Amino acid sequence: MKNSIKKITVALTLVGLSSLTFATTTVLTVNGMVCAFCAQGIEKRLSKLPEIKGVFVDLKKKIVAVEAKDGMTLDKTLLQSEIKDAGYDVTKVEDTDRTIAAVKADAKGKK
């Protein structure tokens, strides 16, 4: 009986831990960015949002990566709206559990 309770407790703990995410990053594919001024404008605009920990813009890959502050979630509709209001088209939105530093390293070709 004690062994069964331990197994159930371990299973429940593992299920609970599997739902945790340590980094919440949203990567958006954005068309229309052509210069450093474009990248700077998007970065500045998104950085003002209270839930944003960091923003990375890569003109070559046409991506904007946004990382949420710990314990906060990103409103993808708001992110898209902010980018569209700045004059750019968002063509794809995807979440990842990678940090913004990892997304940046991948974009720069580093591992």
C-alpha positions in Angstrom: 0.0 0.0 0.0 2.8 2.5 0.9 4.6 1.6 -2.3 1.4 2.4 -4.3 1.0 5.8 -2.6 4.6 6.7 -3.4 4.2 5.7 -7.0 1.1 7.9 -7.3 2.8 10.8 -5.5 5.8 10.6 -7.9 3.5 10.4 -10.9 1.5 13.4 -9.8 4.7 15.4 -9.1 6.1 14.6 -12.5 2.8 15.6 -14.3 2.9 18.8 -12.3 6.5 19.6 -13.2 6.0 18.8 -16.9 3.5 21.6 -17.2 6.0 24.2 -16.0 7.8 26.4 -18.5 10.9 28.2 -17.5 10.9 30.6 -20.4 8.0 31.8 -22.5 9.2 33.2 -25.8 7.0 34.0 -28.8 8.6 34.2 -32.2 6.8 36.2 -34.9 7.7 36.2 -38.5 7.4 39.8 -39.7 7.4 41.1 -43.3 8.3 44.7 -44.2 11.3 45.2 -41.9 14.2 46.4 -44.1 16.6 48.4 -42.0 18.0 48.9 -38.5 15.5 51.7 -37.9 12.7 49.2 -38.5 14.2 46.8 -36.0 14.8 49.5 -33.4 11.2 50.8 -33.7 9.7 47.4 -33.1 12.0 46.7 -30.3 11.3 50.0 -28.6 7.6 49.7 -29.0 7.3 46.1 -27.6 9.8 46.8 -24.8 7.3 49.3 -23.3 4.8 46.5 -22.6 4.8 45.6 -18.9 5.0 41.8 -19.4 8.0 42.0 -21.7 11.4 40.8 -20.4 13.3 41.2 -23.7 12.9 41.7 -27.4 15.2 40.5 -30.2 14.7 41.5 -33.9 16.6 39.8 -36.7 16.2 41.6 -40.1 17.8 38.9 -42.1 15.6 36.1 -40.8 12.6 38.4 -40.5 11.8 37.4 -36.9 10.9 39.2 -33.8 11.4 37.2 -30.6 9.7 38.4 -27.4 10.3 36.9 -24.0 7.9 37.3 -21.1 8.9 38.2 -17.6 8.9 35.4 -15.1 5.4 34.3 -14.2 3.8 36.4 -16.9 2.3 35.4 -20.3 2.4 37.1 -23.6 -0.8 38.2 -25.3 -0.1 37.2 -28.9 -2.9 39.3 -30.3 -1.5 42.4 -28.6 2.0 41.6 -30.0 0.6 41.2 -33.5 -1.4 44.4 -33.1 1.6 46.4 -31.9 3.7 45.2 -34.9 0.9 45.8 -37.4 0.2 49.3 -35.9 3.9 50.0 -36.5 3.4 49.3 -40.2 4.5 45.7 -40.6 2.9 42.4 -41.5 2.9 39.4 -39.1 2.8 36.2 -41.1 3.5 33.6 -38.4 3.4 33.3 -34.6 4.8 30.5 -32.6 5.6 29.8 -29.0 8.8 28.2 -27.8 10.1 27.2 -24.4 13.6 28.5 -25.4 15.0 31.7 -24.0 15.4 34.8 -26.1 19.2 34.2 -25.8 18.8 30.8 -27.5 16.7 32.2 -30.3 19.2 35.0 -30.8 22.1 32.4 -30.9 20.2 30.3 -33.4 19.6 33.4 -35.6 23.3 34.3 -35.4 24.3 30.8 -36.3 25.7 30.0 -32.9 24.9 26.9 -30.8 
